[in-house]
Every structure is written in C-alpha cells, then in structure tokens.
Amino acid sequence: MKSLQITWQRLVDSQGQTCDRCNSTYESLKEAVSKLEEVLSPLNIEVTLETIKIDRESFKTDPSQSNRIWIAGKPIEEWLGATITKTPCCSVCGDAKCRTIELGSDRFEAIPSDLIVKAALVAVSQLI
C-alpha cells in the first residue's frame, strides 16, 4: 500500500491553545483527510495526518512556520502554485503577522479543505 503523508504544524501556547485560523485549518484538514481516504482507498493509497506543535520560542523566531501544511514532503503552496503572505493574527499569536496563502486574487488565513484536497490530488498523481 502506498502512503500519502500530510503534515501540519501550528503554534500551541503553554495552556494548549492555538489561534482561530489554526483551529479552522485543523477542521479543514480533518474534512480533507476524510474525503481523501474515501477517494484514495480504492487506489490502495493510505492517507496519514501528522500534527506538530510549535512552542512560543520557535514561533517568535519564525511565525511563518505556524499553520503550515506539507503534502508528500512538499509545502502545500508548491503543489498549488500559491504564494505565502502574512497578516496580523490574534491574542495567542501576539503581535506577530501569521502565515496566509494567496492563490490568484484570493487570500486564505485558514486553509480550506478544498485547497488541501486539490493539492493532495496533485501529489497523488505523482504516486500512481
């Protein structure tokens, strides 16, 4: 069985909290993984999701590492042909400008499930 690895990392504070955009992305990831499992199972491809916590110090060094997704070892933006930008976030993130994805004229603070599925399907096309 082949495997499609999806990895997501985000800031988690000392109380176990993360920001709203990361929470939304996580919900999108769960939805996307469910869809992908349904579609890829007949092709004998297993979907795995790994989540990584970033601590406050690592986040301060590079806020753009939070809310980051890799699919099959490549950042999601590479699969989509998207660019990374930054926008102000919320209390958990302090004054940091956090990662956003721009695709065409659209900007996404939380990454929607359809973009995750699209990127994953592009990645899968290289597995089969």
DSSP file (Angstrom, degrees, kcal/mol; ACC not computed):
  #  RESIDUE AA STRUCTURE BP1 BP2  ACC     N-H-->O    O-->H-N    N-H-->O    O-->H-N    TCO  KAPPA ALPHA  PHI   PSI    X-CA   Y-CA   Z-CA
    1    1 A M              0   0    0      0, 0.0    44,-0.2     0, 0.0     2,-0.1   0.000 360.0 360.0 360.0 133.2    0.0    0.0    0.0
    2    2 A K  E     -a   45   0A   0     42,-1.9    44,-3.3    41,-0.2     2,-0.4  -0.473 360.0-139.9 -82.3 160.0    1.3    3.4   -0.9
    3    3 A S  E     -a   46   0A   0     42,-0.2     2,-0.6    -2,-0.1    44,-0.2  -0.969  11.7-158.4-128.1 139.0    1.1    6.3    1.6
    4    4 A L  E     -a   47   0A   0     42,-3.4    44,-2.4    -2,-0.4     2,-0.5  -0.948  20.9-156.2-112.3 108.3    0.2   10.0    1.3
    5    5 A Q  E     -a   48   0A   0     -2,-0.6    67,-3.0    42,-0.2     2,-0.5  -0.738  10.5-173.0 -90.6 126.5    1.7   11.8    4.2
    6    6 A I  E     -aB  49  71A   0     42,-2.8    44,-2.8    -2,-0.5     2,-0.4  -0.985   5.7-172.0-116.5 126.8    0.1   15.1    5.3
    7    7 A T  E     -aB  50  70A   0     63,-2.6    63,-3.0    -2,-0.5     2,-0.4  -0.963   3.9-177.5-122.1 136.2    1.9   17.1    8.0
    8    8 A W  E     -aB  51  69A   0     42,-2.6    44,-2.7    -2,-0.4     2,-0.4  -0.998   2.3-171.5-133.9 135.3    0.6   20.2    9.7
    9    9 A Q  E     +aB  52  68A   0     59,-2.2    59,-1.7    -2,-0.4    58,-1.4  -0.960  10.1 163.8-128.6 149.4    2.3   22.4   12.3
   10   10 A R  E     -a   53   0A   0     42,-1.9    44,-2.8    -2,-0.4     2,-0.2  -0.988  41.7 -86.9-156.7 159.3    1.0   25.2   14.4
   11   11 A L  E     -a   54   0A   0     -2,-0.3     2,-0.4    42,-0.2     8,-0.3  -0.504  37.0-174.6 -68.5 132.8    1.7   27.3   17.5
   12   12 A V        -     0   0    0     42,-2.5    44,-0.3    -2,-0.2     6,-0.2  -0.988  15.3-143.9-129.0 122.3    0.4   25.9   20.7
   13   13 A D    >   -     0   0    0      4,-2.9     3,-2.3    -2,-0.4    79,-0.0  -0.135  36.1 -88.1 -79.2 179.6    0.8   28.1   23.8
   14   14 A S  T 3  S+     0   0    0      1,-0.3    -1,-0.1     2,-0.1    41,-0.0   0.682 128.7  54.1 -64.4 -18.4    1.5   26.9   27.3
   15   15 A Q  T 3  S-     0   0    0      2,-0.1    -1,-0.3     0, 0.0     3,-0.1   0.324 121.8-105.8 -94.6   6.2   -2.2   26.4   28.0
   16   16 A G  S <  S+     0   0    0     -3,-2.3     2,-0.2     1,-0.3    -2,-0.1   0.643  76.3 137.6  81.3  14.2   -2.6   24.2   25.0
   17   17 A Q        -     0   0    0     75,-0.0    -4,-2.9     0, 0.0    -1,-0.3  -0.622  30.1-175.9 -95.5 152.4   -4.4   26.9   22.9
   18   18 A T        -     0   0    0     -2,-0.2    -6,-0.1    -6,-0.2    74,-0.1  -0.830  34.6 -83.6-133.2 175.3   -3.9   27.9   19.3
   19   19 A C     >  -     0   0    0     -8,-0.3     4,-2.3    -2,-0.3     5,-0.2  -0.280  37.1-107.8 -81.6 167.8   -5.3   30.7   17.2
   20   20 A D  H  > S+     0   0    0      1,-0.2     4,-2.7     2,-0.2     5,-0.2   0.878 117.5  53.4 -61.8 -40.2   -8.7   30.7   15.4
   21   21 A R  H  > S+     0   0    0      1,-0.2     4,-2.2     2,-0.2    90,-0.3   0.889 110.5  47.1 -67.2 -35.8   -7.1   30.4   11.9
   22   22 A C  H  > S+     0   0    0      2,-0.2     4,-2.4     1,-0.2    -1,-0.2   0.903 111.4  51.4 -69.3 -39.5   -5.1   27.3   13.0
   23   23 A N  H  X S+     0   0    0     -4,-2.3     4,-2.0     2,-0.2    -2,-0.2   0.921 111.5  47.8 -60.1 -42.9   -8.3   25.8   14.6
   24   24 A S  H  X S+     0   0    0     -4,-2.7     4,-2.2     1,-0.2    -2,-0.2   0.903 110.3  51.3 -65.1 -41.3  -10.2   26.4   11.4
   25   25 A T  H  X S+     0   0    0     -4,-2.2     4,-2.7     1,-0.2    -1,-0.2   0.902 107.6  53.6 -62.4 -39.9   -7.4   24.8    9.3
   26   26 A Y  H  X S+     0   0    0     -4,-2.4     4,-2.3     2,-0.2    -1,-0.2   0.913 108.1  49.2 -61.8 -42.4   -7.4   21.8   11.6
   27   27 A E  H  X S+     0   0    0     -4,-2.0     4,-1.9     1,-0.2    -1,-0.2   0.909 112.0  49.4 -62.2 -40.9  -11.1   21.3   11.0
   28   28 A S  H  X S+     0   0    0     -4,-2.2     4,-2.8     1,-0.2    -2,-0.2   0.891 108.8  53.3 -63.6 -40.1  -10.5   21.6    7.2
   29   29 A L  H  X S+     0   0    0     -4,-2.7     4,-3.0     2,-0.2     5,-0.2   0.924 107.5  49.8 -61.4 -45.2   -7.7   19.1    7.4
   30   30 A K  H  X S+     0   0    0     -4,-2.3     4,-2.0     1,-0.2    -1,-0.2   0.913 113.4  46.7 -61.2 -42.1   -9.9   16.5    9.2
   31   31 A E  H  X S+     0   0    0     -4,-1.9     4,-2.2     2,-0.2    -2,-0.2   0.920 113.7  48.2 -64.4 -44.3  -12.6   17.0    6.5
   32   32 A A  H  X S+     0   0    0     -4,-2.8     4,-3.0     2,-0.2    -2,-0.2   0.913 110.2  51.0 -64.4 -43.6  -10.0   16.8    3.7
   33   33 A V  H  X S+     0   0    0     -4,-3.0     4,-2.8     1,-0.2    -1,-0.2   0.910 109.3  51.6 -61.6 -41.7   -8.4   13.6    5.1
   34   34 A S  H  X S+     0   0    0     -4,-2.0     4,-1.8    -5,-0.2    -1,-0.2   0.930 112.7  45.0 -60.3 -46.1  -11.8   12.0    5.3
   35   35 A K  H  X S+     0   0    0     -4,-2.2     4,-2.1     1,-0.2    -2,-0.2   0.917 114.0  49.6 -62.8 -43.9  -12.6   12.9    1.7
   36   36 A L  H  X S+     0   0    0     -4,-3.0     4,-3.2     1,-0.2     5,-0.3   0.891 107.5  53.5 -65.5 -39.8   -9.1   11.7    0.5
   37   37 A E  H  X S+     0   0    0     -4,-2.8     4,-1.8     1,-0.2    -1,-0.2   0.917 110.0  48.9 -59.6 -42.5   -9.4    8.4    2.4
   38   38 A E  H  < S+     0   0    0     -4,-1.8    -2,-0.2    -5,-0.2    -1,-0.2   0.906 118.6  38.2 -63.5 -43.0  -12.7    7.7    0.6
   39   39 A V  H  < S+     0   0    0     -4,-2.1     4,-0.2     1,-0.2    -2,-0.2   0.857 121.6  41.8 -78.0 -36.7  -11.3    8.6   -2.8
   40   40 A L  H ><>S+     0   0    0     -4,-3.2     5,-1.8    -5,-0.2     3,-1.1   0.687  92.5  80.4 -91.0 -18.6   -7.8    7.0   -2.4
   41   41 A S  G ><5S+     0   0    0     -4,-1.8     3,-2.1    -5,-0.3    -1,-0.2   0.908  90.7  53.4 -55.5 -45.8   -8.7    3.8   -0.6
   42   42 A P  G 3 5S+     0   0    0      0, 0.0    -1,-0.3     0, 0.0    -2,-0.1   0.749 106.3  55.0 -62.6 -20.3   -9.8    2.1   -3.9
   43   43 A L  G < 5S-     0   0    0     -3,-1.1    -2,-0.2    -4,-0.2   -41,-0.2   0.355 119.0-114.4 -90.5   5.2   -6.4    3.1   -5.3
   44   44 A N  T < 5S+     0   0    0     -3,-2.1   -42,-1.9     1,-0.2     2,-0.5   0.871  71.0 139.0  63.1  39.3   -4.6    1.3   -2.4
   45   45 A I  E   < -a    2   0A   0     -5,-1.8     2,-0.4   -44,-0.2    -1,-0.2  -0.972  41.5-150.8-117.6 123.8   -3.3    4.7   -1.1
   46   46 A E  E     -a    3   0A   0    -44,-3.3   -42,-3.4    -2,-0.5     2,-0.5  -0.767   7.0-146.0 -94.0 135.8   -3.3    5.3    2.7
   47   47 A V  E     -a    4   0A   0     -2,-0.4     2,-0.4   -44,-0.2   -42,-0.2  -0.888  17.1-173.6-102.5 127.4   -3.6    8.9    3.9
   48   48 A T  E     -a    5   0A   0    -44,-2.4   -42,-2.8    -2,-0.5     2,-0.5  -0.958   9.3-157.1-122.1 142.5   -1.8    9.8    7.2
   49   49 A L  E     -a    6   0A   0     -2,-0.4     2,-0.4   -44,-0.2   -42,-0.2  -0.975   7.6-173.3-120.6 123.1   -2.0   13.0    9.1
   50   50 A E  E     -a    7   0A   0    -44,-2.8   -42,-2.6    -2,-0.5     2,-0.4  -0.955   7.4-159.2-113.1 132.7    0.7   14.1   11.4
   51   51 A T  E     -a    8   0A   0     -2,-0.4     2,-0.4   -44,-0.2   -42,-0.2  -0.935   5.3-164.9-113.3 137.6    0.3   17.2   13.6
   52   52 A I  E     -a    9   0A   0    -44,-2.7   -42,-1.9    -2,-0.4     2,-0.4  -0.967  11.5-140.1-123.1 133.7    3.3   19.1   15.1
   53   53 A K  E     -a   10   0A   0     -2,-0.4     2,-0.5   -44,-0.2   -42,-0.2  -0.778  10.1-154.9 -93.5 135.7    3.2   21.6   17.9
   54   54 A I  E     -a   11   0A   0    -44,-2.8   -42,-2.5    -2,-0.4     2,-0.1  -0.930  15.7-136.6-106.3 131.7    5.4   24.7   17.7
   55   55 A D     >  -     0   0    0     -2,-0.5     4,-2.3   -44,-0.2     5,-0.2  -0.374  27.7-100.3 -83.8 168.9    6.3   26.3   21.0
   56   56 A R  H  > S+     0   0    0    -44,-0.3     4,-2.6     1,-0.2     5,-0.2   0.874 119.8  52.0 -56.5 -44.0    6.3   30.1   21.7
   57   57 A E  H  > S+     0   0    0      1,-0.2     4,-1.6     2,-0.2    -1,-0.2   0.917 111.2  46.2 -64.3 -43.5   10.0   30.5   21.3
   58   58 A S  H  > S+     0   0    0      1,-0.2     4,-1.7     2,-0.2    -1,-0.2   0.896 112.7  51.8 -63.8 -39.2   10.1   28.7   17.9
   59   59 A F  H  < S+     0   0    0     -4,-2.3    -2,-0.2     1,-0.2    -1,-0.2   0.910 106.1  53.3 -63.7 -43.3    7.1   30.8   16.8
   60   60 A K  H  < S+     0   0    0     -4,-2.6    -1,-0.2     1,-0.2    -2,-0.2   0.868 108.0  52.0 -60.9 -35.8    8.8   34.1   17.8
   61   61 A T  H  < S+     0   0    0     -4,-1.6    -1,-0.2     1,-0.2    -2,-0.2   0.887 135.0   1.5 -67.0 -40.0   11.8   33.1   15.7
   62   62 A D    ><  -     0   0    0     -4,-1.7     3,-2.0    -5,-0.1    -1,-0.2  -0.618  60.5-178.5-153.2  86.1    9.7   32.4   12.6
   63   63 A P  G >  S+     0   0    0      0, 0.0     3,-1.7     0, 0.0    36,-0.6   0.739  79.3  73.7 -59.0 -23.1    5.9   32.9   12.8
   64   64 A S  G 3  S+     0   0    0      1,-0.3    -5,-0.1    34,-0.2    34,-0.1   0.580  81.9  71.2 -71.2  -6.0    5.5   31.7    9.2
   65   65 A Q  G X  S+     0   0    0     -3,-2.0     3,-0.7    -6,-0.2    -1,-0.3   0.655  81.2  91.0 -80.8 -15.0    6.2   28.2   10.4
   66   66 A S  T <  S+     0   0    0     -3,-1.7    33,-0.4     1,-0.2   -56,-0.3  -0.573  90.5  17.2 -83.5 146.7    2.8   28.1   12.1
   67   67 A N  T 3  S+     0   0    0    -58,-1.4     2,-0.4     1,-0.2    -1,-0.2   0.872  91.5 150.9  61.5  40.7   -0.3   26.8   10.2
   68   68 A R  E <   -B    9   0A   0    -59,-1.7   -59,-2.2    -3,-0.7     2,-0.4  -0.866  29.3-161.6-107.7 136.0    2.0   25.2    7.6
   69   69 A I  E     -B    8   0A   0     -2,-0.4     7,-2.6   -61,-0.2     2,-0.4  -0.952   5.3-168.5-120.2 134.3    1.0   22.1    5.7
   70   70 A W  E     -BC   7  75A   0    -63,-3.0   -63,-2.6    -2,-0.4     2,-0.5  -0.960   3.4-165.6-115.3 140.4    3.2   19.7    3.8
   71   71 A I  E >  S-BC   6  74A   0      3,-3.1     3,-1.8    -2,-0.4   -65,-0.2  -0.991  77.6 -13.5-126.4 122.8    1.8   17.0    1.5
   72   72 A A  T 3  S-     0   0    0    -67,-3.0    -1,-0.1    -2,-0.5   -66,-0.1   0.874 131.6 -52.8  52.1  39.8    4.1   14.2    0.4
   73   73 A G  T 3  S+     0   0    0    -68,-0.4    -1,-0.3     1,-0.2   -67,-0.1   0.412 119.5  99.5  83.0  -1.5    7.1   16.2    1.7
   74   74 A K  E <  S-C   71   0A   0     -3,-1.8    -3,-3.1     2,-0.0    -1,-0.2  -0.916  80.5-101.4-117.9 145.4    6.4   19.5   -0.1
   75   75 A P  E >>  -C   70   0A   0      0, 0.0     3,-1.4     0, 0.0     4,-1.2  -0.330  32.6-119.5 -60.2 144.2    4.7   22.6    1.2
   76   76 A I  H 3> S+     0   0    0     -7,-2.6     4,-1.8     1,-0.3     5,-0.2   0.834 111.5  63.0 -54.9 -35.3    1.1   22.9    0.1
   77   77 A E  H 3>>S+     0   0    0     -8,-0.3     5,-2.1     1,-0.2     4,-1.4   0.822  98.9  54.8 -64.4 -29.3    1.8   26.2   -1.7
   78   78 A E  H <45S+     0   0    0     -3,-1.4    -1,-0.2     2,-0.2    -2,-0.2   0.906 108.3  47.9 -68.6 -40.6    4.2   24.4   -4.1
   79   79 A W  H  <5S+     0   0    0     -4,-1.2    -2,-0.2     1,-0.2    -1,-0.2   0.840 119.9  39.5 -66.0 -32.2    1.5   21.9   -5.1
   80   80 A L  H  <5S-     0   0    0     -4,-1.8    -1,-0.2     2,-0.0    -2,-0.2   0.617 104.5-122.1 -93.7 -14.4   -1.0   24.7   -5.7
   81   81 A G  T  <5 +     0   0    0     -4,-1.4    -3,-0.2     1,-0.2     2,-0.1   0.829  65.2 145.5  70.9  31.8    1.3   27.3   -7.3
   82   82 A A      < -     0   0    0     -5,-2.1     2,-0.3    -6,-0.2    21,-0.2  -0.468  43.6-130.9 -97.1 168.7    0.4   29.7   -4.4
   83   83 A T  E     -D  102   0B   0     19,-2.5    19,-3.1    -2,-0.1     2,-0.4  -0.859  16.4-123.1-118.3 158.0    2.4   32.3   -2.6
   84   84 A I  E     +D  101   0B   0     -2,-0.3     2,-0.2    17,-0.2    17,-0.2  -0.847  34.1 165.0-102.2 133.5    2.8   32.9    1.1
   85   85 A T  E     -D  100   0B   0     15,-2.2    15,-2.5    -2,-0.4     2,-0.4  -0.737  26.6-124.4-130.4-177.5    2.0   36.2    2.7
   86   86 A K  E     +D   99   0B   0     -2,-0.2    13,-0.2    13,-0.2    11,-0.1  -0.992  22.5 176.0-136.0 142.3    1.5   37.4    6.3
   87   87 A T  E     -D   98   0B   0     11,-2.2    11,-2.9    -2,-0.4    -2,-0.0  -0.968  43.4 -85.0-138.2 155.7   -1.4   39.1    8.1
   88   88 A P  E     -D   97   0B   0      0, 0.0     9,-0.2     0, 0.0     7,-0.1  -0.274  48.1-171.7 -58.1 146.9   -2.0   40.1   11.7
   89   89 A C        -     0   0    0      7,-1.2     2,-0.2     5,-0.3     8,-0.1   0.413  21.8 -77.8-112.5-115.1   -3.5   37.3   13.7
   90   90 A C     >  -     0   0    0      6,-0.1     4,-0.7     1,-0.0     3,-0.5  -0.687  52.0 -64.3-146.1-168.2   -4.9   37.2   17.3
   91   91 A S  T >4 S+     0   0    0      1,-0.2     3,-0.8     2,-0.2   -72,-0.1   0.849 123.1  55.1 -59.8 -40.7   -4.1   37.1   21.0
   92   92 A V  T 34 S+     0   0    0      1,-0.3    -1,-0.2   -74,-0.1   -73,-0.1   0.880 113.5  43.0 -62.4 -36.0   -2.4   33.7   21.0
   93   93 A C  T >4 S-     0   0    0     -3,-0.5     3,-1.4     1,-0.3    -1,-0.3   0.493  98.3-153.7 -88.1  -4.8    0.0   34.8   18.4
   94   94 A G  T <<  -     0   0    0     -3,-0.8    -5,-0.3    -4,-0.7    -1,-0.3  -0.430  63.0 -24.3  67.8-138.9    0.6   38.2   20.0
   95   95 A D  T 3  S+     0   0    0     -2,-0.1    -1,-0.2    -7,-0.1    -4,-0.1   0.376 103.4 125.1 -88.2   3.9    1.6   41.0   17.6
   96   96 A A    <   -     0   0    0     -3,-1.4    -7,-1.2    -6,-0.2     2,-0.6  -0.266  62.3-128.3 -67.3 148.2    3.0   38.5   15.0
   97   97 A K  E     -D   88   0B   0     -9,-0.2     2,-0.2    -8,-0.1    -1,-0.1  -0.879  34.7-147.5 -92.9 126.1    1.9   38.5   11.5
   98   98 A C  E     -D   87   0B   0    -11,-2.9   -11,-2.2    -2,-0.6   -34,-0.2  -0.541  21.0 -79.3-102.5 162.6    0.9   34.9   10.6
   99   99 A R  E     +D   86   0B   0    -36,-0.6     2,-0.3   -33,-0.4   -13,-0.2  -0.238  46.2 173.0 -59.9 134.3    1.1   32.8    7.5
  100  100 A T  E     -D   85   0B   0    -15,-2.5   -15,-2.2    10,-0.0     2,-0.4  -0.942  23.9-132.5-134.5 159.9   -1.5   33.2    4.8
  101  101 A I  E     -DE  84 108B   0      7,-2.4     7,-3.1    -2,-0.3     2,-0.5  -0.950  13.0-159.3-115.5 134.0   -1.8   31.6    1.4
  102  102 A E  E     +DE  83 107B   0    -19,-3.1   -19,-2.5    -2,-0.4     2,-0.4  -0.959  11.5 176.6-113.3 129.1   -2.6   33.6   -1.8
  103  103 A L  E >   - E   0 106B   0      3,-2.5     3,-1.9    -2,-0.5     2,-0.3  -0.945  67.2 -44.8-132.0 109.4   -3.9   31.8   -4.8
  104  104 A G  T 3  S-     0   0    0     -2,-0.4   -21,-0.1     1,-0.3     0, 0.0  -0.549 124.2 -23.9  65.4-128.4   -4.8   34.2   -7.7
  105  105 A S  T 3  S+     0   0    0     -2,-0.3     2,-0.4    -3,-0.1    -1,-0.3   0.365 119.6  98.5 -95.0   4.8   -6.7   37.1   -6.2
  106  106 A D  E <   -E  103   0B   0     -3,-1.9    -3,-2.5     2,-0.0     2,-0.4  -0.755  54.5-161.6 -98.4 139.9   -7.8   35.0   -3.1
  107  107 A R  E     -E  102   0B   0     -2,-0.4     2,-0.5    -5,-0.2    -5,-0.2  -0.971   5.0-163.6-118.3 133.9   -6.1   35.1    0.3
  108  108 A F  E     +E  101   0B   0     -7,-3.1    -7,-2.4    -2,-0.4     3,-0.1  -0.965  19.7 173.8-122.1 118.5   -6.7   32.4    2.8
  109  109 A E  S    S+     0   0    0     -2,-0.5     2,-0.4     1,-0.2    -1,-0.2   0.901  87.0  37.2 -82.2 -49.6   -5.8   32.8    6.5
  110  110 A A  S    S-     0   0    0    -86,-0.1    -1,-0.2    -9,-0.0   -88,-0.1  -0.870  97.9-122.5 -96.7 136.5   -7.4   29.4    7.4
  111  111 A I        -     0   0    0     -2,-0.4   -83,-0.1   -90,-0.3   -82,-0.1  -0.699  26.4-134.1 -86.4 119.1   -6.7   26.8    4.7
  112  112 A P    >>  -     0   0    0      0, 0.0     4,-1.6     0, 0.0     3,-0.7  -0.310  16.1-117.0 -73.5 155.4  -10.0   25.4    3.3
  113  113 A S  H 3> S+     0   0    0      1,-0.2     4,-2.8     2,-0.2     5,-0.2   0.839 110.9  61.0 -61.3 -35.0  -10.5   21.7    2.8
  114  114 A D  H 3> S+     0   0    0      1,-0.2     4,-2.3     2,-0.2    -1,-0.2   0.861 104.7  48.5 -64.9 -33.1  -10.9   22.0   -1.0
  115  115 A L  H <> S+     0   0    0     -3,-0.7     4,-2.5     2,-0.2    -1,-0.2   0.887 111.6  49.9 -70.4 -37.9   -7.4   23.5   -1.4
  116  116 A I  H  X S+     0   0    0     -4,-1.6     4,-2.4     2,-0.2    -2,-0.2   0.934 112.8  46.5 -64.3 -45.8   -6.0   20.7    0.8
  117  117 A V  H  X S+     0   0    0     -4,-2.8     4,-2.6     2,-0.2     5,-0.2   0.925 112.0  51.2 -62.0 -45.3   -7.8   18.1   -1.3
  118  118 A K  H  X S+     0   0    0     -4,-2.3     4,-1.9    -5,-0.2    -2,-0.2   0.936 112.3  45.6 -58.7 -48.2   -6.7   19.7   -4.6
  119  119 A A  H  X S+     0   0    0     -4,-2.5     4,-2.2     1,-0.2    -1,-0.2   0.898 112.6  51.8 -62.5 -40.7   -3.0   19.8   -3.5
  120  120 A A  H  X S+     0   0    0     -4,-2.4     4,-2.7     1,-0.2    -1,-0.2   0.891 107.9  51.2 -64.5 -39.8   -3.2   16.2   -2.3
  121  121 A L  H  X S+     0   0    0     -4,-2.6     4,-1.6     2,-0.2    -1,-0.2   0.865 108.6  51.3 -67.8 -34.8   -4.6   15.0   -5.6
  122  122 A V  H  X S+     0   0    0     -4,-1.9     4,-0.5    -5,-0.2    -1,-0.2   0.926 112.2  47.5 -63.8 -43.3   -1.8   16.7   -7.5
  123  123 A A  H >< S+     0   0    0     -4,-2.2     3,-1.4     1,-0.2     4,-0.5   0.905 109.1  53.7 -63.1 -42.1    0.7   15.0   -5.2
  124  124 A V  H >X S+     0   0    0     -4,-2.7     4,-1.6     1,-0.3     3,-1.6   0.840  95.2  68.0 -62.9 -33.3   -1.1   11.6   -5.6
  125  125 A S  H 3< S+     0   0    0     -4,-1.6    -1,-0.3     1,-0.3    -2,-0.2   0.764 100.7  50.0 -59.8 -22.3   -0.8   12.0   -9.4
  126  126 A Q  T << S+     0   0    0     -3,-1.4    -1,-0.3    -4,-0.5    -2,-0.2   0.602 106.6  56.0 -89.4 -12.9    3.0   11.5   -8.9
  127  127 A L  T <4        0   0    0     -3,-1.6    -2,-0.2    -4,-0.5    -1,-0.1   0.771 360.0 360.0 -85.4 -28.8    2.5    8.4   -6.7
  128  128 A I     <        0   0    0     -4,-1.6    -2,-0.1  -126,-0.0    -1,-0.1   0.444 360.0 360.0-105.7 360.0    0.5    6.4   -9.2
